[in-house]
Amino acid sequence: MSRRPIQLTVNGRRCEGFAEPRRTLADFLREDLQLTGTHVGCEHGVCGACTVIVDGDAVRSCLVFAVQAEGTDITTIEGLEVDGELAPLQAAMRESHGFQCGFCTPGFLMSAHALLHDSLDRTTEEWRAQLAGNLCRCTGYQSIIEGVERAAELLRAEEARP
């Protein structure tokens, strides 16, 4: 199968490469761009471990072909930190001990990042419902939800600063 050229922006950096039409975005990010923070779990879009932000939306990168991402702006887990510092979401998750083994962490963080960008004001039940598409086999989810709620709190405080 012939490889096709693709250009996209990943974590603020312009990237170019070649991909066979059947190559997933997850594999392209991990293998071609060496961004291994995007994890591949079920490869069916069920677990959420491969979630990245594509043009502002949380997307399961195992369900998207790399060639479909041509011209898009992508943020991976590696792109959340700012100037070497943890983003408020990352800091809140660490503070709440939101994760154990870490396999689901990138997907949860990227899904939560998109949700936090959309709205900081959700109830606990709404956060649970919105993040229900991400699976974790280690925790009871409570600490993850607490971390996202803490991140919303930190972001609201940032917005309120003059």
C-alpha positions as CSV (number, residue, x, y, z in Angstrom):
1,M,0.0,0.0,0.0
2,S,1.4,3.4,-0.9
3,R,2.3,5.8,1.8
4,R,0.8,9.3,1.7
5,P,2.4,12.6,2.9
6,I,0.6,14.2,5.9
7,Q,1.2,17.5,7.7
8,L,-0.3,18.4,11.0
9,T,0.5,20.4,14.1
10,V,1.1,18.4,17.2
11,N,1.5,20.1,20.6
12,G,2.2,23.4,18.8
13,R,4.9,22.0,16.5
14,R,4.5,21.5,12.8
15,C,5.0,17.9,11.9
16,E,5.3,16.1,8.5
17,G,5.4,12.5,7.7
18,F,4.2,9.6,5.6
19,A,1.5,7.1,6.5
20,E,-0.2,4.2,4.8
21,P,-3.9,5.0,4.5
22,R,-4.7,2.2,7.0
23,R,-2.3,3.5,9.7
24,T,-4.1,4.8,12.8
25,L,-3.4,8.2,14.2
26,A,-2.5,6.5,17.5
27,D,0.2,4.5,15.8
28,F,1.5,7.5,13.8
29,L,1.8,9.6,17.0
30,R,3.5,6.8,19.0
31,E,5.8,5.3,16.4
32,D,6.5,8.0,13.9
33,L,6.5,11.0,16.2
34,Q,7.7,9.2,19.3
35,L,4.9,10.6,21.4
36,T,4.4,7.4,23.4
37,G,2.1,9.1,26.1
38,T,-0.8,8.2,23.9
39,H,-1.7,4.7,25.0
40,V,-3.3,2.0,22.9
41,G,-5.6,-0.3,24.8
42,C,-8.6,-1.9,23.2
43,E,-8.1,-0.6,19.6
44,H,-11.9,-0.4,19.3
45,G,-12.5,3.1,20.8
46,V,-14.0,1.6,24.0
47,C,-11.4,2.2,26.7
48,G,-10.4,5.8,26.0
49,A,-6.7,5.3,26.6
50,C,-5.8,6.7,23.2
51,T,-7.8,10.0,23.5
52,V,-6.1,13.1,22.1
53,I,-7.5,16.5,21.3
54,V,-8.0,17.1,17.5
55,D,-9.0,20.7,16.6
56,G,-10.5,21.2,20.1
57,D,-12.4,17.9,20.4
58,A,-11.5,14.8,22.3
59,V,-11.0,12.0,19.8
60,R,-10.1,8.3,20.1
61,S,-7.0,8.2,18.0
62,C,-7.3,4.4,17.5
63,L,-10.4,5.1,15.4
64,V,-8.9,7.8,13.2
65,F,-6.5,7.2,10.3
66,A,-3.4,9.3,10.3
67,V,-4.2,10.6,6.8
68,Q,-7.6,11.8,8.1
69,A,-5.7,14.1,10.5
70,E,-4.1,16.0,7.6
71,G,-4.0,19.7,8.5
72,T,-5.4,19.3,12.0
73,D,-4.1,20.7,15.3
74,I,-3.5,17.9,17.8
75,T,-2.7,18.0,21.5
76,T,-1.4,14.9,23.2
77,I,-0.7,14.3,26.9
78,E,2.9,15.6,26.2
79,G,1.4,18.9,25.2
80,L,-0.5,19.7,28.5
81,E,2.5,20.9,30.5
82,V,3.4,24.6,30.2
83,D,7.0,25.7,30.4
84,G,8.0,22.5,32.1
85,E,5.3,22.9,34.8
86,L,2.3,20.6,35.3
87,A,-0.9,22.0,33.9
88,P,-3.6,22.7,36.6
89,L,-5.4,19.5,35.6
90,Q,-2.2,17.4,36.0
91,A,-1.4,19.0,39.3
92,A,-4.9,18.4,40.6
93,M,-4.8,14.7,39.6
94,R,-1.5,14.3,41.4
95,E,-2.9,16.0,44.4
96,S,-5.9,13.7,44.5
97,H,-3.9,10.6,43.8
98,G,-6.2,10.1,40.8
99,F,-4.4,7.2,39.2
100,Q,-2.6,4.0,40.1
101,C,-0.9,2.1,37.2
102,G,-1.1,5.0,34.8
103,F,-2.3,3.2,31.7
104,C,-5.6,5.1,31.5
105,T,-4.1,8.4,32.7
106,P,-3.4,10.0,29.3
107,G,-6.9,9.3,28.0
108,F,-8.6,10.5,31.1
109,L,-6.5,13.7,31.2
110,M,-7.2,14.5,27.6
111,S,-10.9,13.8,27.9
112,A,-11.1,15.9,31.1
113,H,-9.0,18.7,29.4
114,A,-11.5,19.0,26.6
115,L,-14.4,19.0,29.1
116,L,-12.7,21.6,31.3
117,H,-12.1,23.8,28.2
118,D,-15.8,23.5,27.4
119,S,-17.2,24.3,31.0
120,L,-15.8,24.5,34.5
121,D,-19.2,24.2,36.1
122,R,-20.5,20.7,36.2
123,T,-21.9,18.6,39.1
124,T,-20.2,15.5,40.3
125,E,-22.8,13.4,38.5
126,E,-22.2,15.4,35.2
127,W,-18.4,14.8,35.5
128,R,-19.0,11.1,36.0
129,A,-21.4,10.9,33.0
130,Q,-19.0,12.8,30.8
131,L,-16.0,10.7,31.7
132,A,-17.9,7.4,31.7
133,G,-16.3,6.5,28.3
134,N,-12.9,6.2,29.8
135,L,-12.1,3.0,31.6
136,C,-9.8,2.4,34.5
137,R,-9.2,-1.1,36.0
138,C,-7.3,0.1,39.1
139,T,-9.3,2.8,40.9
140,G,-12.9,3.3,42.0
141,Y,-13.0,6.4,39.9
142,Q,-13.7,8.6,42.9
143,S,-10.2,10.0,43.1
144,I,-10.3,10.7,39.3
145,I,-13.5,12.7,39.6
146,E,-12.1,14.5,42.7
147,G,-9.1,15.5,40.6
148,V,-11.1,16.8,37.8
149,E,-13.3,18.8,40.2
150,R,-10.2,20.2,41.9
151,A,-8.8,21.2,38.4
152,A,-12.1,23.0,37.7
153,E,-11.7,24.8,41.0
154,L,-8.1,25.8,40.2
155,L,-9.0,27.0,36.8
156,R,-11.9,29.1,38.1
157,A,-9.5,30.7,40.6
158,E,-7.1,31.5,37.7
159,E,-9.9,33.1,35.7
160,A,-10.9,35.2,38.7
161,R,-7.4,36.7,39.1
162,P,-7.1,40.3,37.9
